[in-house]
Amino acid sequence: MTATLGRPGTKLGMVLVVCCLAQFMNVLDASVMNVALPSIFEDLRFERHDLQWVNSAYTIAVCGFLLLGGRLADLFGQRRVFLFGAALFTVASAVGGMATSPGTLIAARGFQGLGAAVMAPASLTVLGTTFTDPNARAKAFGWWSAVSGTGGAVGVLLGGIVTESLGWRWVLLINVPLGIALVSMIRGAVPETASGGGRKSLDVPGAITVTIGLMALVYGIAQSHELGWGSWQVAGSLVLSLVLFALFLRQQTVSDHPLMPLGIFRNRQVTATNIVAFFAIAALFSTFYFLTLVLQQVMGLSALATGLGYLPLSIGIALGGFGVSRIVPRIGPRPVLIAGLLAGTAGLLWVSTADETSTFLGTILVPTTLLGLGMGAVLNATTNAATSGVPREQAGLASGLLNTIRQMGSAIGLVVLATMSSARADSLLEQGEPLRHSLGSGFGLALFGAAAFTFCGAVAALAVPRKK
């Protein structure tokens, strides 16, 4: 690959490595903590109902600021914003790795999410503006998507190895040398672009309303089990989220520079594919959380064994993603999405039956492989479908929208399933059932809920237009 395929004088190979490394760190950090959660729970003395916020704080921040992060790269220069996101992510990782209280760790995870929200769209912007040849750009986006798909599963494997050998703090601290290297590579390889207007073009009201609205929504759902749906805290949070989302939509119609121009939703393929992506990621990333707890707290595996237990899922995602690369252009994304989501549904239904008497070979190996193959195909197909068929000037918006919807799915899906799981486990404990059985039943219900998500995604995929 030569410089003639991109902007003159640019080292395209190094740019691709930088952007893929940044996205790998983003996706990796969304799942790498899962294996370490039991150790964090004991070391920092978390309340069981609060443990989910170690992940939710990260995903909520990413989701809330992702659209704004993409806009910042256009307004203030892609290299400058990319550097800021990488530096913030690195510093927050260091603070989280040295945390001595639940509050400090959750806050650090939130700032990590903010850094990731800036890095992810910036890396896509860099690829889109640097790789000017269509074929080279398609290959670059293909590698970026592959990294996005496998990073989550690899994160669980890496988390198990690091937690077992070095302790849970190094799951975060390992980001520090990687982040320093990334900052150095960005400075040396990523070209700068002219800023596009700065503060005058920044939709601050839109960013504030959608971010706080999402936080209010997730908080209300998370507290519903403990406080009840009729409590003023829960009802007030849900009403506040609806009001803020309505204000956000209103702001997008009157703003001269909207954070999310609503006209893009007139594209049926974009709209349907984003709905599919929401359900698919809600299922997949929630599975990373609950399968880890099943393997460790129900089946009794060590952190290292749990990480190794994710190899079938990791390999399945990689094979599924690369395997459909040549199929999607020929038959279109719709049949790939439907088949992949149904395969994922079958795998999740099988895994949801795991309990304290289950074995890895009997209950985990085959269904997680099936889940990985199906979801790998879905990740590839949604990336293609959600970003194709839109005007060139909306390509960045389509990419940012897809990333935002995926993060919303991971945040909301985890909260909904965690609430279901806690309610089931607490009910059984009150009836005098053993702890492992109660937890296993709760986690199994959550995985069954994840299967319901993938099935809803398959239904939504029917709305994706057939290939002409």
C-alpha positions as CSV (number, residue, x, y, z in Angstrom):
1,M,0.0,0.0,0.0
2,T,1.5,3.3,-1.1
3,A,1.0,6.9,-0.4
4,T,-0.7,7.3,-3.8
5,L,-3.7,5.6,-2.4
6,G,-4.2,8.3,0.2
7,R,-3.2,11.8,1.1
8,P,0.3,12.7,-0.3
9,G,3.2,12.1,2.1
10,T,1.1,10.1,4.5
11,K,2.4,6.7,5.8
12,L,-0.9,4.8,5.3
13,G,0.3,1.6,7.0
14,M,1.2,3.4,10.2
15,V,-2.1,5.4,10.1
16,L,-4.1,2.1,9.8
17,V,-2.1,0.6,12.7
18,V,-2.8,3.7,14.9
19,C,-6.5,3.8,14.2
20,C,-6.9,0.0,14.7
21,L,-4.9,0.2,18.0
22,A,-7.1,3.0,19.2
23,Q,-10.3,1.1,18.4
24,F,-8.9,-2.1,19.9
25,M,-8.3,-0.3,23.2
26,N,-11.8,1.2,23.1
27,V,-13.6,-2.1,22.6
28,L,-11.1,-4.1,24.7
29,D,-11.8,-1.9,27.7
30,A,-15.5,-2.3,27.4
31,S,-15.1,-6.1,28.2
32,V,-11.7,-6.6,29.8
33,M,-13.0,-5.6,33.2
34,N,-15.6,-8.4,33.2
35,V,-13.3,-11.2,34.3
36,A,-11.9,-9.0,37.0
37,L,-15.3,-8.0,38.5
38,P,-15.3,-10.7,41.2
39,S,-11.8,-9.6,42.4
40,I,-12.9,-6.0,42.3
41,F,-16.0,-6.9,44.2
42,E,-14.0,-8.4,47.1
43,D,-11.1,-6.0,47.1
44,L,-13.0,-2.7,47.0
45,R,-16.0,-4.1,48.9
46,F,-18.7,-3.2,46.4
47,E,-22.3,-3.6,47.0
48,R,-23.6,-6.4,44.7
49,H,-26.2,-4.1,43.0
50,D,-23.5,-1.5,42.4
51,L,-21.0,-3.7,40.7
52,Q,-22.7,-3.3,37.3
53,W,-21.7,0.4,37.3
54,V,-18.1,-0.5,36.8
55,N,-19.1,-1.2,33.2
56,S,-22.2,1.0,32.9
57,A,-20.2,4.2,33.8
58,Y,-17.9,3.5,30.9
59,T,-20.6,2.6,28.4
60,I,-22.9,5.5,29.4
61,A,-20.1,8.0,29.0
62,V,-19.1,6.6,25.6
63,C,-22.7,6.6,24.4
64,G,-23.5,10.1,25.6
65,F,-20.5,11.8,24.1
66,L,-19.9,9.7,20.9
67,L,-21.8,12.0,18.6
68,L,-20.1,15.0,20.1
69,G,-16.7,13.3,19.9
70,G,-17.2,12.9,16.1
71,R,-18.3,16.5,15.7
72,L,-15.2,17.7,17.6
73,A,-12.9,16.1,15.1
74,D,-14.5,18.1,12.3
75,L,-14.4,21.4,14.2
76,F,-11.1,21.4,16.0
77,G,-8.9,19.1,13.8
78,Q,-8.8,15.3,13.8
79,R,-5.2,15.0,15.1
80,R,-5.7,17.4,18.0
81,V,-8.9,15.7,19.1
82,F,-7.5,12.2,18.6
83,L,-4.5,13.2,20.9
84,F,-6.9,14.6,23.5
85,G,-9.0,11.4,23.6
86,A,-6.0,9.1,23.8
87,A,-4.4,11.2,26.6
88,L,-7.6,11.3,28.7
89,F,-8.1,7.6,28.3
90,T,-4.6,6.9,29.4
91,V,-4.8,9.2,32.5
92,A,-8.2,7.8,33.5
93,S,-6.8,4.2,33.2
94,A,-4.0,5.1,35.6
95,V,-6.4,6.6,38.1
96,G,-8.7,3.6,37.9
97,G,-5.8,1.2,38.4
98,M,-4.8,2.9,41.6
99,A,-8.4,3.3,42.9
100,T,-9.0,2.5,46.6
101,S,-12.8,3.0,46.7
102,P,-15.8,2.0,44.5
103,G,-16.6,5.7,43.8
104,T,-13.1,6.4,42.5
105,L,-13.1,3.4,40.2
106,I,-16.5,4.2,38.8
107,A,-15.5,7.8,38.2
108,A,-12.3,6.8,36.5
109,R,-14.3,4.4,34.2
110,G,-16.6,7.3,33.3
111,F,-13.6,9.4,32.2
112,Q,-12.2,6.4,30.3
113,G,-15.5,6.3,28.5
114,L,-15.3,10.0,27.7
115,G,-11.8,9.4,26.2
116,A,-13.1,6.5,24.2
117,A,-16.0,8.6,22.9
118,V,-13.5,11.0,21.4
119,M,-11.1,8.4,20.1
120,A,-13.5,6.1,18.3
121,P,-15.1,8.6,15.8
122,A,-11.7,10.4,15.5
123,S,-10.1,7.2,14.3
124,L,-12.9,6.7,11.7
125,T,-12.5,10.3,10.6
126,V,-8.8,9.8,10.2
127,L,-9.3,6.7,8.0
128,G,-11.9,8.3,5.9
129,T,-9.9,11.5,5.2
130,T,-6.5,9.7,4.8
131,F,-7.4,6.8,2.6
132,T,-8.8,8.5,-0.5
133,D,-8.7,5.6,-2.9
134,P,-12.1,3.7,-2.6
135,N,-10.6,0.2,-2.6
136,A,-7.9,1.1,0.0
137,R,-10.6,2.8,2.1
138,A,-12.8,-0.2,2.0
139,K,-10.0,-2.5,3.2
140,A,-9.0,0.0,5.9
141,F,-12.6,0.1,7.2
142,G,-12.7,-3.7,7.0
143,W,-9.7,-4.0,9.3
144,W,-11.2,-1.4,11.7
145,S,-14.5,-3.4,11.8
146,A,-12.7,-6.7,12.4
147,V,-10.8,-5.2,15.3
148,S,-14.1,-3.8,16.7
149,G,-15.7,-7.3,16.5
150,T,-12.9,-9.4,18.1
151,G,-11.7,-6.8,20.7
152,G,-14.6,-7.5,23.1
153,A,-14.0,-11.3,23.3
154,V,-10.2,-10.9,23.3
155,G,-10.7,-8.5,26.3
156,V,-12.2,-11.2,28.4
157,L,-9.3,-13.6,27.6
158,L,-6.7,-10.9,28.3
159,G,-8.6,-9.9,31.5
160,G,-8.4,-13.5,32.8
161,I,-4.7,-13.8,32.2
162,V,-3.8,-10.4,33.7
163,T,-6.1,-10.8,36.7
164,E,-4.8,-14.3,37.5
165,S,-1.1,-13.4,37.1
166,L,-0.9,-9.7,38.1
167,G,-4.1,-8.8,39.8
168,W,-7.2,-6.8,38.7
169,R,-5.5,-3.4,38.9
170,W,-3.3,-4.3,35.9
171,V,-6.3,-4.8,33.7
172,L,-6.4,-1.0,33.8
173,L,-2.8,-0.1,34.3
174,I,-1.8,-2.1,31.2
175,N,-3.5,0.7,29.2
176,V,-0.9,3.2,30.4
177,P,2.1,2.0,28.3
178,L,-0.2,1.3,25.4
179,G,-1.7,4.8,25.7
180,I,1.6,6.4,25.8
181,A,2.7,4.5,22.7
182,L,-0.6,5.5,21.0
183,V,-0.1,9.2,21.7
184,S,3.4,9.0,20.3
185,M,2.2,7.2,17.2
186,I,-0.6,9.7,16.7
187,R,1.9,12.6,16.9
188,G,4.1,11.0,14.3
189,A,1.7,9.5,11.8
190,V,-1.7,11.2,11.8
191,P,-2.0,14.2,9.6
192,E,-3.8,17.3,10.9
193,T,-6.8,18.8,9.2
194,A,-7.9,22.4,9.4
195,S,-10.5,23.2,12.1
196,G,-14.0,23.8,10.8
197,G,-15.5,26.6,12.8
198,G,-14.9,25.8,16.5
199,R,-17.3,26.7,19.2
200,K,-19.8,28.5,16.9
201,S,-20.6,25.2,15.1
202,L,-20.7,23.0,18.3
203,D,-24.2,21.8,19.2
204,V,-23.6,22.1,23.0
205,P,-27.3,22.0,24.0
206,G,-27.8,18.8,21.9
207,A,-24.8,17.1,23.5
208,I,-25.9,18.0,27.0
209,T,-29.5,16.9,26.6
210,V,-28.8,13.6,25.0
211,T,-26.0,12.7,27.5
212,I,-28.0,13.6,30.6
213,G,-31.1,12.0,29.2
214,L,-29.3,8.7,28.7
215,M,-27.9,8.8,32.2
216,A,-31.3,9.4,33.6
217,L,-32.8,6.5,31.6
218,V,-30.1,4.0,32.7
219,Y,-30.3,5.2,36.4
220,G,-34.1,4.8,36.5
221,I,-33.9,1.3,35.1
222,A,-31.1,0.2,37.4
223,Q,-32.8,1.4,40.5
224,S,-36.2,0.0,39.6
225,H,-35.6,-3.3,41.4
226,E,-34.4,-1.8,44.6
227,L,-36.8,1.1,44.8
228,G,-39.7,0.0,42.7
229,W,-41.1,1.4,39.4
230,G,-43.5,3.6,41.3
231,S,-40.9,5.4,43.5
232,W,-40.3,9.0,42.8
233,Q,-36.6,8.4,42.1
234,V,-37.3,5.9,39.3
235,A,-40.4,7.5,37.9
236,G,-38.7,11.0,38.0
237,S,-35.6,9.7,36.2
238,L,-37.6,8.1,33.5
239,V,-39.8,11.2,33.0
240,L,-36.7,13.4,32.9
241,S,-35.1,11.2,30.3
242,L,-38.1,11.4,28.1
243,V,-38.3,15.2,28.4
244,L,-34.6,15.5,27.6
245,F,-34.8,13.2,24.6
246,A,-37.7,15.3,23.3
247,L,-35.7,18.5,23.8
248,F,-32.8,16.8,22.0
249,L,-34.9,16.0,19.0
250,R,-36.3,19.5,19.0
251,Q,-32.8,20.9,19.2
252,Q,-31.8,18.9,16.1
253,T,-34.6,20.4,14.1
254,V,-33.7,24.0,14.9
255,S,-29.9,23.9,15.1
256,D,-27.9,25.3,12.3
257,H,-25.3,22.6,13.0
258,P,-27.2,19.7,14.6
259,L,-25.3,17.0,16.4
260,M,-27.5,14.4,14.6
261,P,-29.4,15.6,11.5
262,L,-32.6,13.7,11.6
263,G,-33.0,13.4,7.8
264,I,-30.7,10.4,7.8
265,F,-33.4,8.3,9.3
266,R,-35.4,8.6,6.0
267,N,-32.9,6.1,4.7
268,R,-34.7,2.8,5.4
269,Q,-31.5,0.7,5.3
270,V,-29.7,3.0,7.8
271,T,-32.7,3.0,10.2
272,A,-33.4,-0.7,10.1
273,T,-29.7,-1.7,10.4
274,N,-29.2,0.6,13.4
275,I,-32.2,-1.1,15.1
276,V,-30.6,-4.5,14.4
277,A,-27.3,-3.2,15.8
278,F,-28.9,-2.0,19.0
279,F,-30.4,-5.4,19.8
280,A,-27.3,-7.3,18.6
281,I,-24.9,-5.4,20.8
282,A,-27.3,-5.3,23.7
283,A,-27.1,-9.1,23.7
284,L,-23.4,-9.6,22.9
285,F,-21.9,-7.2,25.4
286,S,-24.3,-8.3,28.1
287,T,-23.3,-11.8,27.5
288,F,-19.6,-10.9,28.1
289,Y,-20.7,-9.7,31.6
290,F,-23.1,-12.6,32.6
291,L,-21.1,-15.4,31.0
292,T,-18.1,-14.4,33.1
293,L,-20.1,-14.5,36.3
294,V,-21.6,-17.9,35.3
295,L,-18.1,-19.4,34.7
296,Q,-16.6,-18.0,37.9
297,Q,-19.4,-17.7,40.5
298,V,-21.6,-20.6,39.4
299,M,-19.3,-23.1,37.8
300,G,-16.3,-22.2,40.0
301,L,-13.7,-21.5,37.3
302,S,-10.6,-19.4,38.0
303,A,-10.1,-16.0,36.3
304,L,-7.5,-17.5,34.0
305,A,-9.7,-20.5,33.1
306,T,-12.6,-18.1,32.5
307,G,-10.5,-16.1,30.1
308,L,-9.4,-19.2,28.2
309,G,-13.0,-20.3,28.2
310,Y,-13.7,-17.3,25.9
311,L,-11.4,-18.6,23.2
312,P,-14.3,-20.3,21.3
313,L,-16.3,-17.1,21.3
314,S,-13.4,-15.0,20.2
315,I,-12.4,-17.3,17.4
316,G,-16.0,-17.6,16.3
317,I,-16.5,-13.9,16.1
318,A,-13.3,-13.5,14.0
319,L,-14.2,-16.4,11.7
320,G,-17.8,-15.2,11.3
321,G,-16.7,-11.7,10.5
322,F,-14.1,-12.5,7.9
323,G,-16.2,-15.4,6.5
324,V,-19.0,-13.2,5.3
325,S,-16.8,-10.5,3.9
326,R,-17.2,-11.8,0.3
327,I,-20.8,-13.0,0.9
328,V,-22.4,-9.7,1.9
329,P,-21.6,-7.9,-1.4
330,R,-23.1,-10.8,-3.4
331,I,-26.3,-11.5,-1.5
332,G,-26.8,-8.4,0.5
333,P,-26.8,-7.9,4.3
334,R,-30.3,-9.0,5.0
335,P,-30.0,-12.8,4.8
336,V,-26.6,-12.7,6.7
337,L,-28.2,-10.6,9.5
338,I,-31.1,-12.9,9.9
339,A,-29.0,-16.1,9.8
340,G,-26.4,-14.7,12.2
341,L,-29.0,-13.5,14.7
342,L,-30.9,-16.7,14.7
343,A,-27.6,-18.6,15.3
344,G,-26.9,-16.3,18.2
345,T,-30.3,-16.8,19.6
346,A,-29.8,-20.6,19.6
347,G,-26.4,-20.3,21.2
348,L,-27.7,-18.0,24.0
349,L,-30.7,-20.2,24.7
350,W,-28.3,-23.1,25.2
351,V,-25.9,-21.2,27.4
352,S,-28.8,-19.9,29.6
353,T,-29.3,-23.5,30.9
354,A,-25.8,-23.5,32.6
355,D,-25.9,-24.1,36.4
356,E,-23.6,-25.3,39.2
357,T,-23.6,-28.9,37.8
358,S,-22.7,-27.9,34.2
359,T,-19.4,-28.6,32.5
360,F,-17.5,-26.4,30.0
361,L,-17.6,-29.1,27.3
362,G,-21.2,-29.9,27.8
363,T,-22.8,-26.4,28.1
364,I,-20.3,-23.7,27.0
365,L,-18.0,-24.8,24.2
366,V,-20.5,-25.5,21.4
367,P,-23.1,-22.7,22.1
368,T,-20.5,-20.0,22.5
369,T,-18.8,-21.0,19.2
370,L,-22.2,-20.8,17.6
371,L,-22.9,-17.5,19.2
372,G,-19.5,-16.2,18.0
373,L,-19.9,-17.3,14.4
374,G,-23.4,-15.7,14.3
375,M,-22.5,-12.4,15.9
376,G,-19.2,-12.0,13.9
377,A,-21.3,-12.2,10.8
378,V,-23.8,-9.7,12.2
379,L,-21.1,-7.2,13.2
380,N,-19.6,-7.3,9.7
381,A,-23.0,-7.0,7.9
382,T,-24.3,-4.1,10.1
383,T,-21.1,-2.1,9.5
384,N,-21.6,-2.5,5.8
385,A,-25.3,-1.9,5.7
386,A,-25.4,1.1,8.1
387,T,-22.7,3.0,6.2
388,S,-23.5,2.2,2.6
389,G,-26.1,3.9,0.4
390,V,-25.8,7.3,2.1
391,P,-24.5,10.5,0.5
392,R,-20.8,11.0,0.7
393,E,-21.3,14.1,3.0
394,Q,-23.2,11.9,5.5
395,A,-20.8,9.0,5.6
396,G,-19.2,10.2,8.8
397,L,-22.6,10.8,10.4
398,A,-23.7,7.3,9.5
399,S,-20.5,5.8,11.1
400,G,-21.0,8.0,14.2
401,L,-24.7,7.0,14.5
402,L,-23.9,3.3,14.2
403,N,-21.3,3.6,17.0
404,T,-23.7,5.5,19.2
405,I,-26.5,3.0,18.7
406,R,-24.1,0.2,19.5
407,Q,-23.0,1.9,22.7
408,M,-26.6,2.6,23.7
409,G,-27.4,-1.0,23.2
410,S,-24.5,-2.2,25.4
411,A,-25.5,0.3,28.2
412,I,-29.2,-0.2,28.2
413,G,-29.1,-3.9,27.6
414,L,-26.7,-4.5,30.5
415,V,-28.9,-2.5,32.9
416,V,-32.1,-4.2,31.9
417,L,-30.7,-7.7,32.1
418,A,-28.8,-7.0,35.4
419,T,-32.1,-5.8,36.9
420,M,-33.8,-9.0,35.8
421,S,-31.0,-11.1,37.1
422,S,-30.9,-9.4,40.5
423,A,-34.6,-9.7,41.0
424,R,-34.6,-13.5,40.3
425,A,-31.5,-14.1,42.5
426,D,-32.9,-12.1,45.4
427,S,-36.3,-13.9,45.2
428,L,-34.7,-17.3,45.4
429,L,-32.4,-16.3,48.2
430,E,-35.4,-15.1,50.2
431,Q,-36.9,-18.5,49.7
432,G,-33.9,-20.1,51.2
433,E,-32.2,-21.4,48.0
434,P,-28.4,-21.9,48.1
435,L,-26.3,-18.9,46.9
436,R,-24.8,-20.6,43.8
437,H,-28.1,-21.9,42.6
438,S,-29.8,-18.5,43.1
439,L,-27.0,-16.7,41.3
440,G,-27.0,-19.2,38.5
441,S,-30.8,-18.9,38.0
442,G,-30.5,-15.1,37.9
443,F,-27.6,-15.2,35.4
444,G,-29.5,-17.8,33.3
445,L,-32.5,-15.5,33.1
446,A,-30.3,-12.7,31.9
447,L,-28.8,-14.8,29.2
448,F,-32.3,-15.9,28.2
449,G,-33.1,-12.2,27.9
450,A,-30.1,-11.7,25.7
451,A,-31.5,-14.4,23.4
452,A,-34.7,-12.4,23.3
453,F,-32.7,-9.4,22.2
454,T,-31.0,-11.3,19.3
455,F,-34.4,-12.7,18.2
456,C,-35.8,-9.1,18.2
457,G,-32.8,-8.2,16.1
458,A,-33.7,-10.9,13.6
459,V,-37.2,-9.6,13.3
460,A,-35.9,-6.1,12.7
461,A,-33.6,-7.4,10.0
462,L,-36.6,-8.3,8.0
463,A,-37.0,-4.5,7.4
464,V,-33.5,-4.2,5.8
465,P,-34.1,-3.8,2.1
466,R,-33.2,-6.7,-0.2
467,K,-30.2,-6.3,-2.4
468,K,-31.3,-4.9,-5.8
